[in-house]
Amino acid sequence: MSHATWRGTAFGRVLGDPLGAFGLALVLLLVAGALGADWLTPWSPTQLNVRQRLLPPDFTHLLGTDHLGRDILSRVLHGGRIALYVSIVAVGAALGFGCLLGMIAGYGPRWLDNALILVFDAIRSFPTVLFALAVVSLVGPSLETIIMIVVVTTTPVYGRIVRTQTLSLKGQDFILAERAMGAGAIRVLAQHVLPNLIGPLLILASMEIPVVITIESGLSFLGLGVRPPTPSWGSILNDGYGFIRDTPWPVIAAGAPIVLTTLGFTFLGESLRDIFDPRLQREP
């Protein structure tokens, strides 16, 4: 592959954009830390050592220890694994359901479209935090509960976007020609509508991942997310605030990944938007 051809690819164009390259580097750093959590630190995230509680950073514990003597770096890396797992599974499921329901609403009969839009609006009318509190109070906190909450509250977002795009494509000449040649609804949606939706959906999904991570961290901070002793950035923040006068390192160590992850996926999403939808490019 020539240099010009490589730069013309989507990956090459992302690397050619300073913000896109910076965002991709942050995302890869998160993924590497999550996948390599077991090898990057010798300490278990749940190993207790009260005699070494609230230690400052040193060569043994690079980010210090918390109030129970657990290695903060190990807990942050394993917390990144939890955040990445929840965000990828939840966003992937919401994207799949939203894409399916959105295409059905946009391509189906008018009564079905109205019914699905009513469902979308009803779900989105509930504040996400209040909905999460209600669900957790009923079924209890767990990873599966968080994923279910995110899928339910996020699916209407994708559904509405896909519906709008499907309605705009439904009247295009190539779609009308396919229908005139006898193509069924499934074939039209799978071969002609869906490929035209991939770009906008990738952009939206990349920007939705940090939102999901924030929801998971917020619920864990409130004690309604991941159950102890499983590490989560939110639970590390909660533990750190209780001892912030003794040491600020747990708060810094858990807060920094949330900020960097948000910046990484936002910058990457902006770069992907410029590639897949040049009409929405950033102003110079």
PyMOL commands that set and color helices and strands:
alter all, ss='L'
color gray80, all
select helices_A, chain A and resi 3-8+10-16+18-35+37-40+50-52+72-107+110-124+128-139+143-170+173-180+185-196+198-221+233-241+249-276+278-280
alter helices_A, ss='H'
color red, helices_A
deselect
rebuild
show_as cartoon
